[in-house]
Amino acid sequence: MLTEQERAIIKQWNDFAAQPRDNITKFRDDLEKFCVKMGLNAGLPSIGALHENVELRGGLHADVAVPKGN
């Protein structure tokens, strides 16, 4: 059974996801704001290095963020 807090989080996500957006950039901007509002990115480590467009396998690339420290 879900707690009241869990229900509130799910409702906020559903409300967020139901908002119409014109393009992926708007969705990403809104998602960043939502994550800040919900505290979902709080306490993440600082980035020590960012490797962009790393080929993981043929046709599959990713940006890889390496945290600072050990």
N, C-alpha and C positions, 0 to 999 in steps of 0.2 A: 504494500500500500504506500502511496506517495505521501510525503509530508506536505504541509501547506506551502512551505518554501519551494519545494520541488514543483508543485503545481503552478506557483507564481512564475517560476523560471520558464516552464514549458509554455505558459500563456504568453509571456513576453516574447519568447522565440517565435511562436506561431503568429503573433501580431507583427513582428519584424518581418518574417518570411512572406507574409501576405501582402506587404506593401508593393505596389507596382513600381518597376524601375525601367528606365529607357535603355540602359546598357550595362555591361559588366563593370565598367568603371564606377558608375553610381552605386552598384551593389557592393563593390569592394569598399568604397568610402563609407557607406552605411554600415557595413559589417564591422569595420574598424571602430566606428563610433559606438556600435552596440557592444562590442567587446570591452571597450573602455568603460562604458556605463555599467556593465555587469561585473567588471573587475576580473575578466577572464585572462588578461595578459599581465596582471599584477605579479611582481616578483620574478619575472623572467630574467635570465642572466644577460649581461651586456654582450654584444657581438664583438668577438675578437677579430674575426676575418669573415669576409663574404666572398664566396666563389660563385660567380655567375655562369649560367649556361653550361654546367658540367654534364658531359655525356655519360649517362648511366648505362645505356646500351643503345644500339642502333635506333635512331629516331626518338629516343627518350632523353630529355634534358631536364635539369633542375638547378635551382639556385640553392647553394648549401651555406647555411649560416653556422659558423663555429663559435661557440661561446668563449669568452675570455677565461683564463685560468686553466687549471688542470682538468 
